[in-house]
Amino acid sequence: MLIDNHGRPINYLRLAVTDRCNLRCFYCMPHEGIDFLPKTHLLSFEEMLRLIGLLAEMGISKVRITGGEPFVRKELMAFLWKISEIEGIQKINLTTNGVLTAPYVPELKQLGISSINLSLDSLDRKRFFEMTRRDELPNVLKTFDAILENDIPLKINSVMMAGKNEEDIFGLVDLAKNHPVGIRFIEEMPFNGEGEKPEYFMSYKKIIETIKAKHTTLYKISDEANSTSYNYKIEGFEGTIGVIAAFSRTFCGTCNRLRITPTGDFKTCLYADSEMNLRDMLRAGLSNQEIKEKLQASILHRAKDGFEAEAGRKDAISESMTTIGG
């Protein structure tokens, strides 16, 4: 088992398979987009599989595939099947924006995907376009329906912003009324590709207060171990409501996650600088044991929380979330 320098067990890897995305969400990247990297700069699937195998030997049992948008990368399903064959990997999870995902949902069910997180910030087509700069809501809703039809555990991730989509909060909450889904509202973060502080910030406390003003039967339920969200139920609702204090960073004390970016940067915290570049190590011919020793050493110098990690950066935050992994 991997244990960091603060005594926290580490068993969860978030792996971004691409920096490319077919949406242009304004809180994630500038209007003109970002400069996507040449394919040769990205980890190959073979390199990713080697790293997952090494980390599985060290104690990682859960892998979440993120992007960018994972389904923008060709041959993703074949890659997921290969992950499922790695000894020690017990859960494969997926985060997607749903634009391209619907046709793959039956195969994801066959694969045994543990759960899917679907990004959805608005149910209003006009506001969805304003948020994402793309008119893709119908395709996202097709994915929503397909996931439910195939009985795959589903969570909706919504970045909630004052003056932008806060009027969508109740429509999104209502999705949990008759569907077994977890609706999770996320605080806006500064990973917008320009280094700007969250401009339309709504705290997790404000989000819950807003929901409770209408749904007075909202009550707290227990959170799973290592949960990033505070979770709630509304009487009579089939699903759950959650809030993720991504900017307030209240969940760091139980963080069990590591990150690998599409280019192989290894991060022990979302807010931290890259610890090292695993792509370069692989291509330089380092042995499996040498890479494992470097991973272990990095994990033993992990920041206590996101604030300490941010304070220790060489430069201010300027990345887009799509280059880190959502």
N, C-alpha and C positions, 0 to 999 in steps of 0.2 A: 504494500500500500504506500502511496505517495503521501507524505506529510510535509507541510511547509514549515517555515521557521516560526509560525504563530500557532502551531499545533493543529492546523486545519487539514483534514483529509482531502486529497485532490483526486477526483475520479471522473471528471467531465471535461471533454475537449470540444471547443467550438472551432470548427474548421471552415474557413471561407474559401470556396472553390473558384471564385472569380471576382474581379472588381467591377465587372460590367453589369449594367442594369437596364431594363427596358422601361423604367419609370424615371422621372426626374424630380422626386419629392424635394420641395424647396428647403426643408429642414435637414436634408441629407447632402445636397450639393448645390452649387450655384446654378443660375438659370442656364448658362452656357454649357453646363455639365463639367466633367473633369477630364483630364488627359488620361485615357485608359492605356494600360501598359501593353507592350507587345507580348504575344503569347509566350515567347521564350523567357520572359521575365517571371512568368508564373510557375508555380510548382506544377509538374506533370502529375497525372493521376497515379502513375507508378511511384513517384516520389512521395505523394501523399499517403499511399497505402503502406509504404515502408515506415513512415513516421507514425502512422496509427498503430502499426504492429509493434513498434518499439514502445510506444506509450502504453499499449495494452499490456505488454510484459511488465511495465512499471506500476500498473494499477488502474489505468484508465479503463472504464467499463461502459461509458456513455459517450457517444459522438453526436454532435448536432452539426448538420450541414447548413451553411449560410452562404451569403454572397456579399455584395451584389445580389443578383438574382440567380440562384443555382441553375435553373433550367435554361439560362442563356448559354451555359456551357454544354457543348455537344457530348453525347455518350454518358450523361450523368447517371442514367439508370444502371448501366453496366458497372459503373464505379460503385454505386450503392450496393449492388449484389456482391461485389468483391469485399466490401467492408463487412457485410453480413457473415462472411466466411472466416473472418479473423478471430482467432481464439481469444476469449476474454471480453470481446465487445458484446455486451448484453442488450444495449439499446441504441437504435439509430433514430434520431429525430431530425426534422426538417423545418427550416424557416423559409417561406416563400411569399412573394407578393401575389401569386395566384394567376397572373396574366397568361402564362403558358402551361399551367400545372394540370388542369382538368383531365386531359387525355391520359395522363400518367397515373392518376389516382388508383384505378383498379390494380395496376402492377405494384404500386406502393403498398397496397393492402396485401397482395400476395407475398411481397418481400418481407412483410412483418414490421413495417415502420411503426415505431412506438407511439409517435404523436406528430402532428403538424401544427406549426404556428403560422397563421395566415395574417399578413399585414393588411389592415383595412382601416383607414382613418375617417371615412365618411360613407354613408349610404345614399347620399345625394349626388347625382351624376355631375352636376355643375361644380359642386364643392370638391368632389373627388378630382376633377380635372384641375381645379385651382391648386389643389394640394400636390398633385403628382405631375402636372403639366402633360398628362396623357389621358385620352378618353377610353379607359380600359375597365371601368367598373363592371359592365356586363360579363366580361371574361372572368373577373375575380369572383363574382357571385356564382358563376358556373362551377368554379372550383369549390366554393363554399358548399354548394349543394352536393357535388360529387363526393366530397369528404364525408359528409353526413350519411349519404346513401351507402357508403362503404364501411360505415361504423368505425372510422378511424378517430381516435381522440383528437379533439380540435380546440385550439386556443386562438382567439382573435387578438392581435396586437394593434393598439391604436395609440398613436402619439397625440396627446390631447393638448391643444394650444388655445389660450384665451384670444378671442377675437378672430379666430381662424375656423375652428371646427367644434367649439364647445357646444354649439346648438345640436350637434350630432350625438352628444353623449347619451341622450335618452333613447334614441333610435337604436344605438349600438347595445345599450343595456337590454332593450326589449328582445334582442336576438336570443338572450338567455332564458326568456320566458317559456318558450316551447321547444327549445333545442338544448341538448346536453353539451353545451359549449362553455368555455371559460372566456369571458370578455375581460381583457386586461388593458387598462389605461396606463400609458407610460409618460413620465415627465420628459419634456423636451431636453435634449443634451446639446453640447456645443460642437458636435461632430458634423458640421455642415459644409466642410471644405473651404471655409473662409476664416475660421478661427474666431467667429463671433459668438458672444455669449447668447444663451437662449433668449430670444426676443419676445416670445409669446408664452412665457413660462406659466404653467399652472402646477402648483405643488400637489403631491399625492393627497395631502390633507384637504386641500380645496376641492379636488375631484370628488373625494368621498362625501364631503359636506354638500356638494351640489347634488349628488345622487340621492343622499338621504333626505334632502329637502322635498323631493317628490316621492321617493320610496321609503316611507317611514319605518317599514318592517325590515330594512336592511340590518343584518347582524353579522358579527365577526364569526368566522369559522377557523378551525385550526389550519395552520400552514404546513405543507410538506417540509421535510428536512431539506435544508439548503435552498428553500424557495426564495426567489427574488421578489415575489409579490406578496402583499397583504391581501388575504382572500376573504370574501363575504358572500352571503346568500341573501336573497329577498324571498320572503315567504310566498310560496306558490310558484316560484320559478324553478325550472328544471336545471338550468345551468348556474354558473357562479360568476361573481364579479371580483376583479382584482385590480390593484394599483401597484405599479412598479416605480419605486423612488430612485430612478436611474441617475438623476442629477443630485438629489439629496443624499444618495448613497448610504441608506440606512441598513442595507443587507450585507455589507462587506464582511461582517464578523463571522459569517458562516459560508463565505464564498468557496466553492469547490471547483472553480473553472480555470482552464487555461485556454489561450487563443493562438491560433496560427492563421496568419493573413494569407491572401492568395500568392504573395511573393515569398512566403516562407518566414516572415518576421514572427518571432515567438514573443508573446506578451503574457505576463502573469496577471495583468489587470488591464481593463479597457482603457483606463486613464493614463497608463504608464507608457513610457517610451518602449520601443522594441528592446528586448533583452539581447537578442542575437538573431542572425539569419540562418535558418536551417537549410534553405535551398543552397546557399553557398557552401555549407558544410558537406552536404550530400554530393555536390558537384566537385568538391575538392578531394573527395575520396575518403573522408573520415569513416572509421569503422562504426558498426552499430554500438559497440561498447563506448567508444569515445563520445558519440552523440548523446547516449544515455547519461554519461557522467556530466556533460555540459548542461543537459536538461535538469538533472538533479541539483546541480550547483545553483542554477538560476532560481529554481523553486525554493531553495533555502535562503534566498535573499529577496523575498517577496515583500512588497509594501503591506503595511497593516490594513490600509483601506484606500479607497479611491482618492481621497484628499492628499494622503501622503504620497501616493503614486504621482498625482498631478504636480505636487510641489517638487518632486524629484526629477521632473522632465528637464531636458536641456533647453527645449524651446516651448513656447505656448502651443496649445492644441490648435492644429490647423488641418487635420485629416478630415476626409469625408468618411462617414460610416461605411460606405460601400467599399472602401479600401481596407477597412479593418475587419469587417464581418459583423453583420447585424445581430 
